[in-house]
Amino acid sequence: MKKRVGVQFRKMQKTAHVYERLQTCTRCHTYHVLWDTHCSECGREYQPIREVAAKVTRRYVQTRLLLLGLFVLLAILCADTLTQLAVGCAGGILVFVCFFVMQRKFGAYERDVDFLRYMTQETEIIKKSLLLHQEEIGFDVKEERIKDAYEKIREVGQFLHSDTIKLRKIMYLNHFVLRKDMELELESLLPTTYDKDFVEYLREVVKVQPQLVKRSVLDYVNRYKSKILLHENGEQLIGQIAGAALRMSAYVAEYQELIIEYIDYLPRERLLRLARMISRHHHEGGWERLEEAVKRRIETHHSFDPDFHGVL
């Protein structure tokens, strides 16, 4: 087994939307998703992509306002009488009032539409910038800066969700000692096929953050159970996964077969939790086989444990 090293990961920036992580250099016309504040090529400060798109919208609004002003001015200049001049001025005021009312009412919608159009136009350039980030990550790996490589690919992975990205993240994570205080991920790293590195990562995650085991992870373990059993202590690993499923009664009901099959590998605390859960849901039905399996396990290994007396 490879020696793992202890690290402290850089805190991830929290954003409501993924696109908020994108920054751009308006001079070089490149994009950036890491933590640098200034462009490495020209030194100009990066700007959030939403701000750049908003400037484009403002230019559209200013252009329309200018055209309206020219139209009103032309109408006034063409007036031959005071009545026509008054009508032209009044009409101009009315047009400007309507324009500003419409902007106030539909301006936010227009900004969203323009932003979507802007993102669509910039898609290929953004992809090229992400590709440059991946080349930078590859260089970090060659220089054995695995921590830097992981932190960078963690940011790139917010935009790219291929198995290649996932498996690279897993390979980097398997270099580190995982702790409870780390910002770890599990569901987002699930590969579409069996992968031994993911299984080893799963082994470490379930030790420190079992709450990350969700339905998709349980489905993955069920699907590739026969291959996981070929790993060293594969039975214990599946038992740990089954134990992590006990956090929610819905998981227990759905994955009863897995829990029954590996009930011998549940630690005492997990088994006691399961027994109490069955006692609470006994009236619902559908838990009979699981209840029998738990009773047999208690009678065999915990018959003299006072905590189990009277639970079932």
N, C-alpha and C positions, 0 to 999 in steps of 0.2 A: 504494500500500500504506500502511495506517495506521501511524503511528509507535508502536512498542511502548515501554513504560516498564519499568524494572527495579524489582522489588519483592522483599520478603522476607515470605513468607506465615507466618501464625501456625501453630504446630505443632498438628496434630490430636491430640485425645485418643484413645488406643488403648483399646478396650474389647473384651471377649470377645463380648458380645452388643449388638446395636443398642439395645435398650431401656435399657441402662445409661447411655445418653446423655441420657435423659429425666430432667428434674428438675421438681418441682412446688411451687407455693406453696399450702400447706394452707389459708391464710386466704382467698385470692382464688379458689382452685380453678382455677388455670391451670397450663399446662405450658410448659417452656422447654427448648430444646436448644442454646443458645449458651453463651457462657463467663461470663456474668454470674453472680454468686453470690447476689444479693439481688433480690427482686421490685421492679420499677420502680414498682408501684402502692402497695404497703403497706410496703415496706422489709424484710419478713421474709425470712430466709434460705431459699433453695431447698433442698429435700430430694430425694435420689435416689428415684425412683419405687419401687424394690424395697423400700426402707426403709418407705415409707408403706404399701405392700401388706402387709409383714410385721407392721406394727402392727395392721392389720385382722385378720390371722390370730391374733395374740396376744389380741385382744379376743374372738374366737370361742372360743379355748381357755379363757380366763378365765371366760367366760359358762358354758361347759359345766362347768367345775370348780365354779363357784358353785352351779349347779343340782344337781350331784352331792352337794355338801356339804349343801345344804338337804334333799335326799332322805334322806341318812344321818341328819341331825339329826332329821328328822321320825320316822324309824324308831326312833331312840333314845328320843325323847319319848313315843312310843306304847307303849313296853315296859311291861308290867304286872309282870313278875317279873325277878329277877336273871338268870335264864337267858336270857330274851328280850333283856335289856339287853346281856348278854355277846355273844349272837349278833348283835345290831345293831351293836355296836362292832367285832366281828371282821369282819362283812360289810362295814362301812364301810371298814376298813383294807384289806380285799381289793379292794374297788372302786377305792380310790385307787391301790393298787399296780398294778392292771391298767391304770388310766387312764394312769399315768406310763410304764408299759412300752410301751403302744400309741403314746403320743406320741413316745417315743424311737425307736420302730421306723418309724412312718409319718408323723412330723412333717414331714420334708422333702418328702414327696409331697404332704401337705396344703398346705404353703406354696406349692408350684408350682401346684396346682389353684386355690387362692385367688388367686394372682397372675394366672393366666390369666383367671379370672372378673373380676377387678378391671380388667384391661386391656380386656376386652371391653366392660365397662360404661362405660369412660372413652374409648372410641374416638372418639366424636363431639367430645368436648371437646378431645382431643389434636389432632384435625384442625383445629378452630377456632384453636387456639394456633399451629399450623404456618402457617395462613393469615395470621395476624397477623404472623408472622415474614416471610412473603413480601411483605406490604405495607411492612414496614420495609425490606426489600431494595429494593423499588421506589423508596422515598424516597431511599435511598443513591445509587441510579443517577441520579436527578434532580439530586442534589447533586454528581454526578461523583465519588463515593467508590466507585470500581469495586472497589478492593481489599477494602474492607469488605463490599461486596455479594457478592463471590465467596466470601469466607470464611464468610459467613452461609449462602449457598445451598449451600455444600459440606456444612454441617451438616444443613440441611433435607433435602438430597438423600440423606442416610442413611435417611430414612423415606419419601420420595416418589421414584418412579422413572419418572415420565412423560417423554415427549419434551420437553414444555415446560420442565421443570427442566433436563434435559440440555442443551438448546439455549441456555438462558440461561447456564448455566455455561460453555459453549463460547464464547459471545459475550464474556463477561467475561475468560476466559483469553486470548483473542486480543488483549487490550490489553497483555499483559505479555511481557517477555523471559523465555523459558523457559530453565531451567538444569538441569544434571545433579543438583544437590543438592536440587531441589524435590520435594515429595510430589505427583507428577502422577498422573493417572488417564487411562485410555484406554478399556478395555473397558466400563467402567461408563457411559461417555458415548456409546456407539454408538447413534445414532438408528435408528428402524425404517425410515426412508426416506433417500434421498440428501439431503445437506445440504452446501452449499458451505463454510459456516463450519467444519463438522467436518473437511472435507478440508484446509482451511488450518491448522487446529489439528494435524491428523495430520502435516502437513508439518514443523511445528516440533518435535513430540514425537519423531519418528523420528530427528531430528538429535541430540538430547541423551539420549534414553532408548529406544533401539531395542528393549530387552528387554521393553517394554510391548506390543510387537506380538505378539499371540496369534492363535489359530486364528480367532476370531470377527472380528478385524480383517482378516485375510487374506481371509476370506469376503466381508466388506463391500467390500473393494477389488476382488475378482473380480466381484462382483455389479454394481458401478457403475463399472467400468473405463472404459466409453465416455464417461461424464460427467466422470470425473476427467481424462481426456485433454484435455478442453476447457479445463482450467485452464492457467495459464502454467507451462511446464516440467512438464506433467503426466506426460510419459514418465519424466523423472528421478525424480519422486515415486514412481511405481509401481516403478521400479528400486530405489529406496531401500527400499521395503516388501519387495520380493523379496529384497533383501540382508539385511534383518532376519530373514527366515524361515530364514536359514542357521544360526541359533543351534541348531536342533534337527534331527536327521536325519529325524525323523518329519514335520516340516513340509516339508522338502525333497522327500521322497517323495510327499507329498500334493499339493504345489503346484508340481510339475515344469513344467507347462505355462506357468504364470505366470513362472517363473524363466527358462525357455527363451526366451519371448517378449521378455523385457526383460534378457537377459543382457548386451547391449551397454552397459547403464547400470550394471552392477556395477563398483564401483571395484576396483582391483588386489588389495587385501587380501581383499575379499570373494570375488573370483574364485579366489584362491589357496586360501582356506579351502574353497570348494566343490570344487575339484579334489582336495584332500586328503581331503575327506569321501567323494567318489566312489571314491577309491582304497581307502579302508577298507571300503566297503560294496559293492565291485565284485562280490564273490562272491554277493551276495544276489539279483541279477537285478532287472529292472524299471527299471534306471538307464541303459539303453543310449542312449536318445535324449538324455538330459541329458548323458551322457558325450560323445557326439558333438558336441553344441553347445558344450561347454566346450573340447574339443580344437580346434574351429574358431576359437574366440575366442582361445585361447592362440597358435595358429599365426599368426593375423592380427596380433595386437597385442603378444604377449609371447614371441615365438620366441627372442629373444636374452636373455631374463631368466633368469639362472641359478637363481632360486628355483623356476621352473616345470619345470626339466629333470628328467625321470625321475619326476615326480609321477604322470602318467598313462601 
